[in-house]
Amino acid sequence: MAKKDKVKILGEEWSDERVKGFLNTRAVDGESEDFHILLTAYRGMEAEKFSRFVRFYVEAGRDINATNQRGETLQHIVSQHACNKEYKDALAQAGANS
């Protein structure tokens, strides 16, 4: 049986600088850097923090409709997950295609 390797920390402070730090994420294996940054933020942030991040992402001139190597946008991927409304809304408000 697989063991969780991360401990969830509640009440941890996420300053704007920390949220913006995800903009420095680098892609590997030829994946679109913009898509990789969005995906990493989605996987690593609660909805409220992700919503803040998306604003910084767009302000930095990043592509909200960037795709992975299969041609999927993050909005497409998020739409397939349960409990996604806040993430999906944040992407839509930033101009992500459905």
A tleap script that builds the chain and sets N, CA, C and O, in Angstrom:
source leaprc.protein.ff14SB
mol = sequence {
  NMET ALA LYS LYS ASP LYS VAL LYS ILE LEU
  GLY GLU GLU TRP SER ASP GLU ARG VAL LYS
  GLY PHE LEU ASN THR ARG ALA VAL ASP GLY
  GLU SER GLU ASP PHE HIE ILE LEU LEU THR
  ALA TYR ARG GLY MET GLU ALA GLU LYS PHE
  SER ARG PHE VAL ARG PHE TYR VAL GLU ALA
  GLY ARG ASP ILE ASN ALA THR ASN GLN ARG
  GLY GLU THR LEU GLN HIE ILE VAL SER GLN
  HIE ALA CYS ASN LYS GLU TYR LYS ASP ALA
  LEU ALA GLN ALA GLY ALA ASN CSER
}
set mol.1.N position { 0.841 -1.166 0.000 }
set mol.1.CA position { 0.000 0.000 0.000 }
set mol.1.C position { 0.890 1.234 0.000 }
set mol.1.O position { 1.875 1.311 0.734 }
set mol.2.N position { 0.520 2.205 -0.846 }
set mol.2.CA position { 1.292 3.440 -0.946 }
set mol.2.C position { 1.069 4.300 0.290 }
set mol.2.O position { -0.015 4.320 0.872 }
set mol.3.N position { 2.104 4.995 0.665 }
set mol.3.CA position { 2.049 5.845 1.845 }
set mol.3.C position { 2.094 7.304 1.407 }
set mol.3.O position { 2.858 7.669 0.513 }
set mol.4.N position { 1.266 8.139 2.045 }
set mol.4.CA position { 1.304 9.565 1.738 }
set mol.4.C position { 2.672 10.104 2.106 }
set mol.4.O position { 3.223 9.772 3.155 }
set mol.5.N position { 3.219 10.948 1.224 }
set mol.5.CA position { 4.527 11.518 1.518 }
set mol.5.C position { 4.443 12.984 1.933 }
set mol.5.O position { 5.466 13.615 2.195 }
set mol.6.N position { 3.225 13.527 1.992 }
set mol.6.CA position { 3.055 14.914 2.391 }
set mol.6.C position { 2.112 15.000 3.573 }
set mol.6.O position { 1.151 14.238 3.685 }
set mol.7.N position { 2.399 15.923 4.434 }
set mol.7.CA position { 1.537 16.177 5.576 }
set mol.7.C position { 0.786 17.464 5.286 }
set mol.7.O position { 1.398 18.477 4.947 }
set mol.8.N position { -0.527 17.434 5.414 }
set mol.8.CA position { -1.327 18.622 5.186 }
set mol.8.C position { -1.163 19.555 6.378 }
set mol.8.O position { -1.322 19.155 7.532 }
set mol.9.N position { -0.843 20.805 6.072 }
set mol.9.CA position { -0.658 21.797 7.117 }
set mol.9.C position { -1.804 22.793 7.012 }
set mol.9.O position { -1.963 23.464 5.993 }
set mol.10.N position { -2.596 22.886 8.064 }
set mol.10.CA position { -3.730 23.792 8.077 }
set mol.10.C position { -3.311 25.134 8.643 }
set mol.10.O position { -2.471 25.206 9.541 }
set mol.11.N position { -3.903 26.205 8.110 }
set mol.11.CA position { -3.626 27.529 8.618 }
set mol.11.C position { -2.271 28.088 8.217 }
set mol.11.O position { -1.832 29.101 8.763 }
set mol.12.N position { -1.611 27.448 7.278 }
set mol.12.CA position { -0.307 27.913 6.828 }
set mol.12.C position { -0.468 29.230 6.061 }
set mol.12.O position { -1.409 29.377 5.281 }
set mol.13.N position { 0.431 30.175 6.272 }
set mol.13.CA position { 0.367 31.490 5.626 }
set mol.13.C position { 0.863 31.406 4.181 }
set mol.13.O position { 1.946 30.889 3.909 }
set mol.14.N position { 0.056 31.920 3.273 }
set mol.14.CA position { 0.414 31.983 1.857 }
set mol.14.C position { 0.441 33.446 1.446 }
set mol.14.O position { -0.580 33.996 1.036 }
set mol.15.N position { 1.590 34.070 1.552 }
set mol.15.CA position { 1.739 35.463 1.144 }
set mol.15.C position { 1.634 35.556 -0.378 }
set mol.15.O position { 1.724 34.547 -1.076 }
set mol.16.N position { 1.442 36.777 -0.885 }
set mol.16.CA position { 1.417 36.975 -2.334 }
set mol.16.C position { 2.725 36.507 -2.963 }
set mol.16.O position { 2.720 35.950 -4.061 }
set mol.17.N position { 3.826 36.726 -2.286 }
set mol.17.CA position { 5.124 36.306 -2.824 }
set mol.17.C position { 5.195 34.789 -2.957 }
set mol.17.O position { 5.728 34.265 -3.935 }
set mol.18.N position { 4.657 34.096 -1.973 }
set mol.18.CA position { 4.668 32.630 -2.046 }
set mol.18.C position { 3.780 32.136 -3.177 }
set mol.18.O position { 4.156 31.226 -3.916 }
set mol.19.N position { 2.603 32.733 -3.313 }
set mol.19.CA position { 1.694 32.348 -4.397 }
set mol.19.C position { 2.349 32.648 -5.745 }
set mol.19.O position { 2.301 31.823 -6.657 }
set mol.20.N position { 2.954 33.817 -5.868 }
set mol.20.CA position { 3.629 34.188 -7.117 }
set mol.20.C position { 4.828 33.288 -7.406 }
set mol.20.O position { 5.235 33.150 -8.559 }
set mol.21.N position { 5.387 32.683 -6.378 }
set mol.21.CA position { 6.530 31.798 -6.555 }
set mol.21.C position { 6.261 30.653 -7.520 }
set mol.21.O position { 7.187 30.128 -8.138 }
set mol.22.N position { 5.006 30.268 -7.651 }
set mol.22.CA position { 4.662 29.195 -8.590 }
set mol.22.C position { 4.913 29.618 -10.037 }
set mol.22.O position { 5.034 28.761 -10.913 }
set mol.23.N position { 4.993 30.919 -10.301 }
set mol.23.CA position { 5.298 31.401 -11.648 }
set mol.23.C position { 6.708 31.019 -12.075 }
set mol.23.O position { 7.030 31.064 -13.262 }
set mol.24.N position { 7.541 30.648 -11.127 }
set mol.24.CA position { 8.930 30.275 -11.423 }
set mol.24.C position { 9.101 28.785 -11.694 }
set mol.24.O position { 10.219 28.316 -11.907 }
set mol.25.N position { 8.007 28.048 -11.687 }
set mol.25.CA position { 8.062 26.612 -11.952 }
set mol.25.C position { 8.517 26.381 -13.384 }
set mol.25.O position { 8.078 27.087 -14.293 }
set mol.26.N position { 9.371 25.425 -13.593 }
set mol.26.CA position { 9.890 25.125 -14.930 }
set mol.26.C position { 9.397 23.767 -15.399 }
set mol.26.O position { 9.357 22.803 -14.635 }
set mol.27.N position { 9.024 23.710 -16.666 }
set mol.27.CA position { 8.526 22.471 -17.255 }
set mol.27.C position { 9.691 21.555 -17.633 }
set mol.27.O position { 10.827 21.993 -17.814 }
set mol.28.N position { 9.367 20.290 -17.744 }
set mol.28.CA position { 10.340 19.295 -18.186 }
set mol.28.C position { 9.726 18.482 -19.319 }
set mol.28.O position { 8.515 18.518 -19.540 }
set mol.29.N position { 10.561 17.761 -20.019 }
set mol.29.CA position { 10.122 16.830 -21.061 }
set mol.29.C position { 9.296 17.484 -22.154 }
set mol.29.O position { 8.385 16.855 -22.693 }
set mol.30.N position { 9.593 18.731 -22.493 }
set mol.30.CA position { 8.941 19.380 -23.619 }
set mol.30.C position { 7.524 19.862 -23.378 }
set mol.30.O position { 6.860 20.309 -24.313 }
set mol.31.N position { 7.048 19.781 -22.148 }
set mol.31.CA position { 5.702 20.257 -21.861 }
set mol.31.C position { 5.689 21.783 -21.893 }
set mol.31.O position { 6.683 22.423 -21.549 }
set mol.32.N position { 4.568 22.362 -22.306 }
set mol.32.CA position { 4.406 23.804 -22.310 }
set mol.32.C position { 4.650 24.351 -20.912 }
set mol.32.O position { 4.060 23.874 -19.943 }
set mol.33.N position { 5.509 25.341 -20.806 }
set mol.33.CA position { 5.806 25.911 -19.498 }
set mol.33.C position { 4.556 26.540 -18.877 }
set mol.33.O position { 4.313 26.381 -17.680 }
set mol.34.N position { 3.760 27.255 -19.684 }
set mol.34.CA position { 2.545 27.874 -19.152 }
set mol.34.C position { 1.582 26.824 -18.607 }
set mol.34.O position { 1.012 27.004 -17.531 }
set mol.35.N position { 1.401 25.738 -19.339 }
set mol.35.CA position { 0.515 24.682 -18.857 }
set mol.35.C position { 1.070 24.067 -17.572 }
set mol.35.O position { 0.327 23.844 -16.617 }
set mol.36.N position { 2.353 23.798 -17.551 }
set mol.36.CA position { 2.979 23.167 -16.391 }
set mol.36.C position { 2.826 24.037 -15.135 }
set mol.36.O position { 2.555 23.527 -14.049 }
set mol.37.N position { 2.999 25.339 -15.295 }
set mol.37.CA position { 2.842 26.260 -14.168 }
set mol.37.C position { 1.414 26.189 -13.637 }
set mol.37.O position { 1.209 26.074 -12.428 }
set mol.38.N position { 0.431 26.256 -14.523 }
set mol.38.CA position { -0.976 26.189 -14.102 }
set mol.38.C position { -1.280 24.874 -13.399 }
set mol.38.O position { -1.904 24.863 -12.338 }
set mol.39.N position { -0.844 23.774 -13.981 }
set mol.39.CA position { -1.112 22.456 -13.415 }
set mol.39.C position { -0.469 22.310 -12.035 }
set mol.39.O position { -1.089 21.780 -11.113 }
set mol.40.N position { 0.760 22.776 -11.896 }
set mol.40.CA position { 1.453 22.698 -10.612 }
set mol.40.C position { 0.718 23.509 -9.547 }
set mol.40.O position { 0.571 23.061 -8.410 }
set mol.41.N position { 0.261 24.698 -9.916 }
set mol.41.CA position { -0.489 25.534 -8.976 }
set mol.41.C position { -1.811 24.868 -8.603 }
set mol.41.O position { -2.191 24.868 -7.433 }
set mol.42.N position { -2.507 24.307 -9.572 }
set mol.42.CA position { -3.773 23.619 -9.323 }
set mol.42.C position { -3.582 22.462 -8.345 }
set mol.42.O position { -4.378 22.274 -7.425 }
set mol.43.N position { -2.541 21.709 -8.552 }
set mol.43.CA position { -2.275 20.555 -7.682 }
set mol.43.C position { -1.811 20.958 -6.286 }
set mol.43.O position { -1.997 20.208 -5.328 }
set mol.44.N position { -1.207 22.141 -6.168 }
set mol.44.CA position { -0.598 22.514 -4.904 }
set mol.44.C position { -1.330 23.550 -4.077 }
set mol.44.O position { -0.870 23.922 -2.997 }
set mol.45.N position { -2.472 24.022 -4.576 }
set mol.45.CA position { -3.152 25.104 -3.875 }
set mol.45.C position { -4.618 24.798 -3.627 }
set mol.45.O position { -5.287 24.146 -4.429 }
set mol.46.N position { -5.096 25.288 -2.496 }
set mol.46.CA position { -6.532 25.278 -2.246 }
set mol.46.C position { -7.162 26.296 -3.194 }
set mol.46.O position { -6.461 27.138 -3.755 }
set mol.47.N position { -8.474 26.224 -3.374 }
set mol.47.CA position { -9.176 27.044 -4.362 }
set mol.47.C position { -8.948 28.542 -4.185 }
set mol.47.O position { -8.715 29.247 -5.167 }
set mol.48.N position { -9.010 29.033 -2.964 }
set mol.48.CA position { -8.838 30.479 -2.740 }
set mol.48.C position { -7.445 30.928 -3.154 }
set mol.48.O position { -7.291 31.988 -3.761 }
set mol.49.N position { -6.456 30.155 -2.841 }
set mol.49.CA position { -5.079 30.497 -3.206 }
set mol.49.C position { -4.896 30.391 -4.718 }
set mol.49.O position { -4.214 31.218 -5.325 }
set mol.50.N position { -5.503 29.378 -5.321 }
set mol.50.CA position { -5.422 29.209 -6.764 }
set mol.50.C position { -6.065 30.399 -7.480 }
set mol.50.O position { -5.541 30.872 -8.488 }
set mol.51.N position { -7.177 30.875 -6.973 }
set mol.51.CA position { -7.843 32.037 -7.558 }
set mol.51.C position { -6.918 33.258 -7.529 }
set mol.51.O position { -6.835 33.998 -8.509 }
set mol.52.N position { -6.232 33.466 -6.416 }
set mol.52.CA position { -5.252 34.553 -6.325 }
set mol.52.C position { -4.124 34.336 -7.322 }
set mol.52.O position { -3.692 35.270 -7.997 }
set mol.53.N position { -3.652 33.102 -7.408 }
set mol.53.CA position { -2.554 32.783 -8.321 }
set mol.53.C position { -2.929 33.091 -9.767 }
set mol.53.O position { -2.129 33.664 -10.507 }
set mol.54.N position { -4.133 32.717 -10.171 }
set mol.54.CA position { -4.561 32.917 -11.558 }
set mol.54.C position { -4.480 34.399 -11.934 }
set mol.54.O position { -4.098 34.730 -13.056 }
set mol.55.N position { -4.831 35.277 -11.021 }
set mol.55.CA position { -4.716 36.717 -11.299 }
set mol.55.C position { -3.255 37.093 -11.580 }
set mol.55.O position { -2.972 37.813 -12.538 }
set mol.56.N position { -2.339 36.612 -10.756 }
set mol.56.CA position { -0.917 36.897 -10.956 }
set mol.56.C position { -0.414 36.282 -12.268 }
set mol.56.O position { 0.389 36.886 -12.979 }
set mol.57.N position { -0.888 35.094 -12.572 }
set mol.57.CA position { -0.504 34.363 -13.783 }
set mol.57.C position { -0.865 35.177 -15.023 }
set mol.57.O position { -0.040 35.356 -15.919 }
set mol.58.N position { -2.095 35.664 -15.068 }
set mol.58.CA position { -2.556 36.453 -16.213 }
set mol.58.C position { -1.808 37.784 -16.276 }
set mol.58.O position { -1.412 38.221 -17.357 }
set mol.59.N position { -1.614 38.428 -15.133 }
set mol.59.CA position { -0.866 39.693 -15.093 }
set mol.59.C position { 0.559 39.527 -15.609 }
set mol.59.O position { 1.145 40.467 -16.146 }
set mol.60.N position { 1.111 38.332 -15.447 }
set mol.60.CA position { 2.468 38.050 -15.917 }
set mol.60.C position { 2.514 37.751 -17.415 }
set mol.60.O position { 3.582 37.488 -17.969 }
set mol.61.N position { 1.339 37.793 -18.072 }
set mol.61.CA position { 1.291 37.565 -19.513 }
set mol.61.C position { 1.298 36.097 -19.909 }
set mol.61.O position { 1.590 35.764 -21.058 }
set mol.62.N position { 0.980 35.226 -18.974 }
set mol.62.CA position { 0.940 33.787 -19.257 }
set mol.62.C position { -0.354 33.408 -19.975 }
set mol.62.O position { -1.350 34.126 -19.886 }
set mol.63.N position { -0.336 32.287 -20.681 }
set mol.63.CA position { -1.460 31.815 -21.491 }
set mol.63.C position { -2.400 30.947 -20.665 }
set mol.63.O position { -2.056 29.818 -20.315 }
set mol.64.N position { -3.581 31.465 -20.350 }
set mol.64.CA position { -4.569 30.731 -19.545 }
set mol.64.C position { -5.131 29.535 -20.312 }
set mol.64.O position { -5.712 28.632 -19.710 }
set mol.65.N position { -4.964 29.524 -21.637 }
set mol.65.CA position { -5.451 28.418 -22.460 }
set mol.65.C position { -4.319 27.530 -22.979 }
set mol.65.O position { -4.471 26.838 -23.986 }
set mol.66.N position { -3.196 27.559 -22.286 }
set mol.66.CA position { -2.074 26.691 -22.660 }
set mol.66.C position { -2.518 25.238 -22.590 }
set mol.66.O position { -3.389 24.888 -21.793 }
set mol.67.N position { -1.925 24.399 -23.415 }
set mol.67.CA position { -2.315 22.987 -23.467 }
set mol.67.C position { -1.141 22.077 -23.115 }
set mol.67.O position { 0.029 22.443 -23.228 }
set mol.68.N position { -1.517 20.865 -22.678 }
set mol.68.CA position { -0.500 19.842 -22.431 }
set mol.68.C position { -0.181 19.155 -23.755 }
set mol.68.O position { -0.668 19.570 -24.806 }
set mol.69.N position { 0.623 18.122 -23.707 }
set mol.69.CA position { 1.048 17.441 -24.935 }
set mol.69.C position { -0.096 16.694 -25.627 }
set mol.69.O position { 0.037 16.286 -26.781 }
set mol.70.N position { -1.213 16.516 -24.926 }
set mol.70.CA position { -2.392 15.881 -25.526 }
set mol.70.C position { -3.403 16.910 -26.029 }
set mol.70.O position { -4.480 16.545 -26.500 }
set mol.71.N position { -3.059 18.196 -25.931 }
set mol.71.CA position { -3.930 19.254 -26.400 }
set mol.71.C position { -5.020 19.659 -25.422 }
set mol.71.O position { -5.977 20.330 -25.807 }
set mol.72.N position { -4.891 19.261 -24.165 }
set mol.72.CA position { -5.892 19.580 -23.145 }
set mol.72.C position { -5.501 20.841 -22.392 }
set mol.72.O position { -4.336 21.021 -22.037 }
set mol.73.N position { -6.470 21.713 -22.149 }
set mol.73.CA position { -6.241 22.872 -21.294 }
set mol.73.C position { -6.466 22.452 -19.846 }
set mol.73.O position { -7.039 21.395 -19.582 }
set mol.74.N position { -6.015 23.277 -18.918 }
set mol.74.CA position { -6.279 22.967 -17.514 }
set mol.74.C position { -7.781 23.017 -17.247 }
set mol.74.O position { -8.291 22.229 -16.450 }
set mol.75.N position { -8.491 23.927 -17.898 }
set mol.75.CA position { -9.941 24.008 -17.715 }
set mol.75.C position { -10.593 22.679 -18.090 }
set mol.75.O position { -11.506 22.221 -17.402 }
set mol.76.N position { -10.134 22.064 -19.167 }
set mol.76.CA position { -10.663 20.758 -19.585 }
set mol.76.C position { -10.396 19.699 -18.506 }
set mol.76.O position { -11.284 18.914 -18.172 }
set mol.77.N position { -9.209 19.680 -17.980 }
set mol.77.CA position { -8.841 18.687 -16.965 }
set mol.77.C position { -9.627 18.917 -15.679 }
set mol.77.O position { -10.163 17.972 -15.100 }
set mol.78.N position { -9.697 20.163 -15.234 }
set mol.78.CA position { -10.401 20.496 -13.994 }
set mol.78.C position { -11.875 20.127 -14.106 }
set mol.78.O position { -12.478 19.693 -13.124 }
set mol.79.N position { -12.455 20.292 -15.273 }
set mol.79.CA position { -13.874 19.980 -15.480 }
set mol.79.C position { -14.185 18.505 -15.256 }
set mol.79.O position { -15.341 18.146 -15.029 }
set mol.80.N position { -13.186 17.663 -15.317 }
set mol.80.CA position { -13.376 16.228 -15.127 }
set mol.80.C position { -13.271 15.808 -13.663 }
set mol.80.O position { -13.532 14.651 -13.336 }
set mol.81.N position { -12.899 16.719 -12.792 }
set mol.81.CA position { -12.695 16.401 -11.380 }
set mol.81.C position { -13.893 16.828 -10.536 }
set mol.81.O position { -14.541 17.837 -10.814 }
set mol.82.N position { -14.169 16.050 -9.516 }
set mol.82.CA position { -15.221 16.407 -8.563 }
set mol.82.C position { -14.747 17.596 -7.713 }
set mol.82.O position { -13.546 17.830 -7.575 }
set mol.83.N position { -15.671 18.311 -7.169 }
set mol.83.CA position { -15.358 19.446 -6.277 }
set mol.83.C position { -14.458 20.469 -6.957 }
set mol.83.O position { -13.492 20.947 -6.363 }
set mol.84.N position { -14.773 20.798 -8.189 }
set mol.84.CA position { -13.897 21.671 -8.961 }
set mol.84.C position { -14.451 23.062 -9.210 }
set mol.84.O position { -13.766 23.880 -9.823 }
set mol.85.N position { -15.650 23.362 -8.764 }
set mol.85.CA position { -16.333 24.589 -9.153 }
set mol.85.C position { -15.499 25.845 -8.933 }
set mol.85.O position { -15.415 26.679 -9.835 }
set mol.86.N position { -14.890 26.006 -7.784 }
set mol.86.CA position { -14.113 27.217 -7.504 }
set mol.86.C position { -12.898 27.338 -8.421 }
set mol.86.O position { -12.555 28.436 -8.859 }
set mol.87.N position { -12.249 26.213 -8.712 }
set mol.87.CA position { -11.099 26.229 -9.621 }
set mol.87.C position { -11.560 26.568 -11.039 }
set mol.87.O position { -10.956 27.393 -11.725 }
set mol.88.N position { -12.625 25.925 -11.454 }
set mol.88.CA position { -13.163 26.151 -12.792 }
set mol.88.C position { -13.598 27.604 -12.951 }
set mol.88.O position { -13.342 28.219 -13.986 }
set mol.89.N position { -14.255 28.156 -11.930 }
set mol.89.CA position { -14.693 29.547 -11.959 }
set mol.89.C position { -13.506 30.503 -12.051 }
set mol.89.O position { -13.551 31.479 -12.800 }
set mol.90.N position { -12.452 30.230 -11.298 }
set mol.90.CA position { -11.261 31.087 -11.336 }
set mol.90.C position { -10.656 31.103 -12.737 }
set mol.90.O position { -10.260 32.159 -13.231 }
set mol.91.N position { -10.584 29.948 -13.371 }
set mol.91.CA position { -10.045 29.866 -14.724 }
set mol.91.C position { -10.950 30.589 -15.711 }
set mol.91.O position { -10.467 31.326 -16.570 }
set mol.92.N position { -12.260 30.385 -15.593 }
set mol.92.CA position { -13.222 31.031 -16.503 }
set mol.92.C position { -13.156 32.551 -16.377 }
set mol.92.O position { -13.177 33.261 -17.383 }
set mol.93.N position { -13.078 33.044 -15.157 }
set mol.93.CA position { -13.013 34.494 -14.940 }
set mol.93.C position { -11.743 35.084 -15.542 }
set mol.93.O position { -11.708 36.268 -15.877 }
set mol.94.N position { -10.717 34.281 -15.679 }
set mol.94.CA position { -9.461 34.737 -16.264 }
set mol.94.C position { -9.455 34.591 -17.784 }
set mol.94.O position { -8.482 34.961 -18.441 }
set mol.95.N position { -10.551 34.048 -18.347 }
set mol.95.CA position { -10.660 33.934 -19.789 }
set mol.95.C position { -10.385 32.560 -20.364 }
set mol.95.O position { -10.203 32.421 -21.574 }
set mol.96.N position { -10.352 31.538 -19.515 }
set mol.96.CA position { -10.107 30.185 -20.005 }
set mol.96.C position { -11.295 29.704 -20.837 }
set mol.96.O position { -12.452 29.939 -20.490 }
set mol.97.N position { -10.987 29.031 -21.932 }
set mol.97.CA position { -12.027 28.432 -22.766 }
set mol.97.C position { -12.600 27.211 -22.080 }
set mol.97.O position { -11.895 26.485 -21.379 }
set mol.98.N position { -13.878 26.995 -22.288 }
set mol.98.CA position { -14.532 25.803 -21.699 }
set mol.98.C position { -14.179 24.557 -22.449 }
set mol.98.O position { -14.638 23.471 -22.094 }
savepdb mol mol.pdb
quit
